[in-house]
Amino acid sequence: MKKALAITLFALVGTVSTAATAQSSVTLYGTLDTGIDYISNQKAAGGSGHSNWMMESGNVSTDRWGLRGQEDLGGGLSAIFDLENGFNIDNGKLGNGGDLFGRQAWVGLSSNQWGTLTMGRQYDFLVDFVAPLSATGSGFGGNIADHPFDNDNLNNDFRMNNAVKFHSATYDGFSVGGAYAFSNAAGGFADNNAYSFGAKWSGGPVDLALAYFQGNQPGGINAPDNTGGALSSSDNDAVMTGVRQRILGAAGRYVFGPATVGLVFTRTTLDDPHQLAQGGSYSTINGDYLTFNNYELNARYAVTPAFNVGGSYTFTDGHLGGGSGGSISPKWNQFMLQADYALSRRTDVYLEGVYQRVTGADGVAVLGNASIYSLAAASGNHQAVITVGMRHKF
């Protein structure tokens, strides 16, 4: 068994090395990130709150490894693919509900003139266009800076299965894209399907982005036989379930010297909400509709080429209508501060803190208990997390 594994690994390394010198290339890449966290308040068995010290995988960047490939077909056309696995570096377990390539899995064609056309498990255009201008997700603050419940998917918690996606080439700083994800359900075309589109523009110190996403019956709760459609709930991929989820996002960023300032607005609407993902599992919620308006201000400053400081403030205005207790309007105030020092081009260490406070939830626990990232929710309306960690990219 060990001999067979060694031969397989040797063959894989040899293939990657040989391919890199030919017209085709296959690249092994990844990110390793873990840290020690202090959490001010986490709900324990029995409902009481306790402070906690713990090791947490992926505080800023989710741990991953992947294979990315390209074959030159001539005339500016290439075949491309990406297979990306998510995992927990602290215990070695698979992430994304145990999916082997739960982060990305797609194949397609790339044209220097027109752009890329890909098929498989892929991100929507809020992730591609809006999130890089935010503090969360692919922004500098990463995972623990996500907006409540990652309701707008800027922290790229869900992907679109069965998706066909087009991303144009860039013309004078402008590019557009669109994607459609099939439900794959016989007799249920709109039974857990989704689509997304967006545009972005970069010119000098200014970056602008706009994107939209819609998922119909995300998670397949109203169709138990299709929980693994465009947005699967069978592996906790869907961050919320209901009849229809819509997200609109816009962002802008301005760079002046060593400083960067960004503004982000997103609006998420969930019709007939059923569940919200919180602390790694689903919590039930009842109502006719649930909305989140997120307003984020972020800034970062390069003190030296290796040392950066930054922060963000996000105000989230929520509304749950038609529940058994009537309408409520919860509001979240969240602050993030970060200091990051690069030890090399690929390795950095960070100190980051996030504080969240919720008001106006009127006893609805899933909304009223503060909840940062995928950590266990607090027993009350406020929670603070401080983490010191290390990240390495290869």
ABEGO torsion letter per residue (X at the ends): XAAAAAAAAAAAAAAAAAAAABABBBBBBEBBBBBBBBBABBBBBGGBBBBBBBBBBGAABBBBBBBBBBBBAEGGBBBBBBBBBBBBAAAGBBBGGGBABAABBBBBBBBAAAEBBBBEBBBBAAAAAAAAABABEABAAEAAABBBGGAAGAAGABBBBGBBBBBBBBBGGBBBBBBBBBAGBBGBAABGBBBBBBBBBBBEABBBBBBBBBBBGBGGAABAAAAABABBAAAGABABBEABBBBBBBBBBBBBEABBBBBBBBBBBBBGBABBBBGGBBBBBBEABBBBBBBBBBBBBBABAABBBBBBBBBBBBBBBGBAAEBBBBBBBBBBBBBBBBABAABBBBBBBBBBBBBGAGGBAAAABBBBEABBBBABABBBBBBBBBBBBX
